[in-house]
Amino acid sequence: DVIAGFLYAILILAVFHPVVDLIDNFNLTYKYAPLIIISLHLALGIFSFTLDTWSTVEEQLAGLRIARRCEPSEEPSYLLDIHTCTAAQPGSSRFVAVSCSNESLRVFDGETLQFLREYRARPGLLSGVRFAHACDSLVFSACSQGTVRCWDVRSASQEPVQVFTGYPSNVFISFDVSCSDLIVCAGTEKAEKDTFLVFWDARGVTDCASATKEPLGVYSESHNDDITKICFHPTEPNLVVSGSTDGLVNVFDINKDNEDDALMSTCNSDSSVSSLGWAGEGYRQVYCTTHDEGFCWWDTAQLDTEDPITLLHVLDARESVCAENHGLHYLVGGLYHEKAGKLFLLGGTSTGDIHLLSCSTDGLSLVGTLRGGHSATVRSFCWSPTDESLLTGGEDAQLLLWKPGAVERSLTKKASLKISSSVQKRVRVHNTSLKSRKK
């Protein structure tokens, strides 16, 4: 508030005096002066409101507190990916899906974090989890056995309602579903010299129970190593970005006839891509984090201009951010806060502290630290802009729901610490010092 007031005063001095001089120089009648000054005052008020919004958003993020935590599982495992459905009716309960390291997909109630059911690939490791955008009961996950499977979480049946099959050599390690729910895309590990982006037509999932779908086609020339992440544009179903251990982040327009024409831009992160996403006004920016804790941020709107496309490139976020206590050990991923128009990163420590970082073209800065929840490395999170809540999962097998100013109601602090300790004895904790730079 002090900074906002100071900037407001400077703007008044900087703007109002030239206005008075303008009126004098052009011999304008002073009866227009109040109108001009009122207009400028309104403009400055909007600027001040924007500053307050930014401040409020950062305060809300820093003020997140544990509202719920799931009951401990009989089979503790890493929580590798989290997603919530977005199509639930107002007042109805949302579903939360979690991809686990024990080759299972678990479904929870979004408000209470009560465990509902579990699905297993049988066999194969599941990678990623995504709900359909228009149907809050359909959830997808990629499988290392060359399929992407879709389950209906309203059903207790272990059989998927749809199986999207790849080619015999495909081992899928990443995937996403377009915002229109029309296209599913999955990325493969490198097999011999080949790496693929595989596409399927996802229409008619609910009408084709237990049906199998074959690919529409593949992209095979744009990456030369494992495709670790895929992310469709939030509002334009024809745009998709992919990241790889080859360091490349590629943006495609899949409406084009072939792969060469579809490739709109290639950005080089100089390291193996661990996460990526869209940001900025109209979601024209692309960002990624890397396996050696780097961060890259590009503006694809500058592709046809002479302005530089790179907004920020941080080689090692651990060295550029001064975090409290044990510092910053790793990055998990990013979230774009549309209301504030700001990009944030989530990272943390091997002991479970969660750091929230604000991104600007000047660098990364610490917004706040969430403590007292996890006891080991946080592997995944999901931000809900609807109620501004945060779900986190980690190597301590805990799923936590954070809300602004919340008071935990599910477990007492003493009980939660006891559970975390017993789980940690049975689960190998990730050691960030063993990470190697892979290009």
HELIX and SHEET records of a PDB file:
HELIX    1   1 VAL A    2  ASN A   25  1                                  24    
HELIX    2   2 TYR A   30  TYR A   32  5                                   3    
HELIX    3   3 ALA A   33  ALA A   62  1                                  30    
HELIX    4   4 VAL A  205  ASP A  207  5                                   3    
HELIX    5   5 GLU A  259  ALA A  262  1                                   4    
HELIX    6   6 GLU A  281  TYR A  283  5                                   3    
HELIX    7   7 THR A  300  GLN A  302  5                                   3    
HELIX    8   8 ALA A  317  SER A  320  1                                   4    
HELIX    9   9 LYS A  413  ARG A  426  1                                  14    
HELIX   10  10 THR A  432  LEU A  434  5                                   3    
SHEET    1   A 4 LEU A  64  ARG A  69  0                                        
SHEET    2   A 4 LEU A 399  PRO A 404 -1                                        
SHEET    3   A 4 SER A 389  GLY A 394 -1                                        
SHEET    4   A 4 VAL A 378  SER A 384 -1                                        
SHEET    1   B 4 LEU A  79  THR A  84  0                                        
SHEET    2   B 4 PHE A  95  CYS A 100 -1                                        
SHEET    3   B 4 SER A 104  ASP A 109 -1                                        
SHEET    4   B 4 PHE A 115  ARG A 120 -1                                        
SHEET    1   C 5 LEU A 126  PHE A 131  0                                        
SHEET    2   C 5 LEU A 138  CYS A 143 -1                                        
SHEET    3   C 5 THR A 147  ASP A 152 -1                                        
SHEET    4   C 5 GLN A 162  THR A 165 -1                                        
SHEET    5   C 5 ALA A 211  LYS A 213  1                                        
SHEET    1   D 4 PHE A 172  VAL A 177  0                                        
SHEET    2   D 4 ILE A 183  THR A 188 -1                                        
SHEET    3   D 4 LEU A 197  ASP A 201 -1                                        
SHEET    4   D 4 GLY A 217  TYR A 219 -1                                        
SHEET    1   E 4 ILE A 227  PHE A 232  0                                        
SHEET    2   E 4 LEU A 239  SER A 244 -1                                        
SHEET    3   E 4 LEU A 248  ASP A 253 -1                                        
SHEET    4   E 4 LEU A 263  ASN A 268 -1                                        
SHEET    1   F 4 VAL A 273  ALA A 279  0                                        
SHEET    2   F 4 GLN A 285  THR A 290 -1                                        
SHEET    3   F 4 PHE A 295  ASP A 299 -1                                        
SHEET    4   F 4 THR A 310  VAL A 314 -1                                        
SHEET    1   G 4 TYR A 330  HIS A 337  0                                        
SHEET    2   G 4 LYS A 342  GLY A 348 -1                                        
SHEET    3   G 4 ILE A 354  SER A 360 -1                                        
SHEET    4   G 4 GLY A 363  LEU A 370 -1                                        
END                                                                             
